[in-house]
Amino acid sequence: NLADPKGIAVDWVAHNIYWVDSGSETLMVSTFTGQQMRTLLEGIKQPHDIVVDPKSGTVIWSEWGTPQAIKTCGMDGSNPKDFVSEVFWPTGLAIDYPARRLYWADAKSHTIESIKLNGLDREVV
């Protein structure tokens, strides 16, 4: 059951849907038809948005809880870790796949930023 879903992302390679649910503080996945629904991560602090990178097998999501961050894990929920810190309310996550960059808006600092998917070269747009 969904409590307060915030963001959704489509893995067009494996035909899965990923979403974050702020009410249950979870990262979830299911098939396109809603079958095989499962929880990948629990205890996520106020998740807000999500994107997937099937090429690298990565899920990226934003958390508005303390501390605010953009985090990453494997598409199976493995190896969760911080990806971008020193953010406030990161939202609107988007990946430029050819350039291998993540973009986001920060609703509190009123900025748009980007970073390479390898974690280098963070910049304000």
C-alpha positions in Angstrom: 0.0 0.0 0.0 1.1 3.5 -0.8 1.2 6.1 2.0 2.5 9.3 0.4 4.3 8.6 -2.9 6.5 11.5 -4.1 8.6 10.5 -7.1 8.5 7.8 -9.8 11.1 6.6 -12.3 10.9 4.1 -15.1 13.6 1.5 -15.9 12.9 1.0 -19.6 15.5 -1.8 -19.8 14.3 -4.2 -17.0 10.7 -2.9 -17.3 10.4 -1.8 -13.7 8.9 1.2 -11.9 10.7 2.7 -8.9 9.2 5.2 -6.5 9.9 6.8 -3.2 7.2 7.1 -0.5 7.5 9.8 2.1 4.7 8.4 4.3 6.4 5.0 4.7 10.0 6.3 4.2 10.7 3.7 1.6 12.2 3.1 -1.8 10.0 0.7 -3.7 10.1 -1.2 -7.0 7.6 -3.3 -9.1 7.2 -4.5 -12.6 5.2 -2.2 -15.1 2.1 -4.2 -14.2 2.5 -3.7 -10.4 3.5 -7.3 -9.9 6.5 -8.3 -7.7 6.3 -5.1 -5.6 9.0 -5.0 -3.0 10.7 -2.6 -0.7 14.4 -1.9 -1.5 15.2 0.5 1.3 13.5 1.6 4.5 14.2 4.6 6.8 14.6 7.1 4.0 14.1 10.6 5.6 11.4 12.5 3.7 12.2 11.2 0.2 11.1 13.6 -2.5 12.2 12.6 -6.0 13.9 9.7 -7.9 15.6 8.9 -11.2 17.2 5.7 -12.5 20.3 5.1 -14.6 19.9 1.6 -16.1 23.3 1.9 -17.9 25.1 1.9 -14.5 22.4 0.1 -12.6 21.9 3.0 -10.2 18.9 4.6 -8.5 19.3 8.2 -7.3 16.8 9.9 -5.0 16.6 13.1 -2.9 15.9 13.3 0.8 14.5 16.4 2.5 14.9 15.0 6.0 17.9 15.9 8.2 20.5 15.9 6.8 19.2 16.8 3.3 21.0 15.0 0.5 20.9 13.3 -2.8 21.6 9.6 -2.4 22.3 6.6 -4.6 22.1 2.8 -4.5 22.1 -0.2 -6.8 18.8 -1.0 -8.6 18.5 -3.9 -6.2 18.8 -1.5 -3.2 22.4 -2.5 -2.6 25.2 -0.1 -1.5 23.1 2.9 -0.4 25.3 6.0 0.1 25.4 9.8 -0.1 25.9 11.2 -3.5 25.5 15.0 -3.1 25.5 16.9 0.2 25.1 20.6 1.0 21.7 20.8 -0.5 18.4 22.0 1.0 15.3 20.8 -0.8 16.5 19.0 -3.9 13.7 18.3 -6.4 13.1 17.8 -10.1 15.9 15.2 -10.5 16.8 14.6 -14.2 19.6 12.8 -15.9 21.2 13.9 -19.2 22.2 10.4 -20.3 24.5 11.4 -23.2 26.4 13.9 -21.0 26.3 11.5 -17.9 25.1 14.4 -15.7 22.5 14.7 -12.9 20.5 17.9 -12.7 18.2 19.1 -9.9 16.5 22.2 -8.6 16.8 23.3 -5.0 13.5 24.7 -3.9 14.9 26.5 -0.9 18.1 28.0 -2.3 16.4 28.8 -5.7 19.2 27.2 -7.8 19.5 24.7 -10.5 22.7 22.5 -10.2 24.3 19.6 -11.9 27.0 17.0 -11.2 28.6 14.3 -13.3 27.3 10.8 -12.5 30.8 9.9 -11.3 30.3 12.6 -8.5 32.7 15.1 -10.0 32.3 18.6 -11.4 29.3 20.0 -9.4 28.2 23.3 -10.8 25.4 25.8 -10.6 23.6 26.2 -13.9 
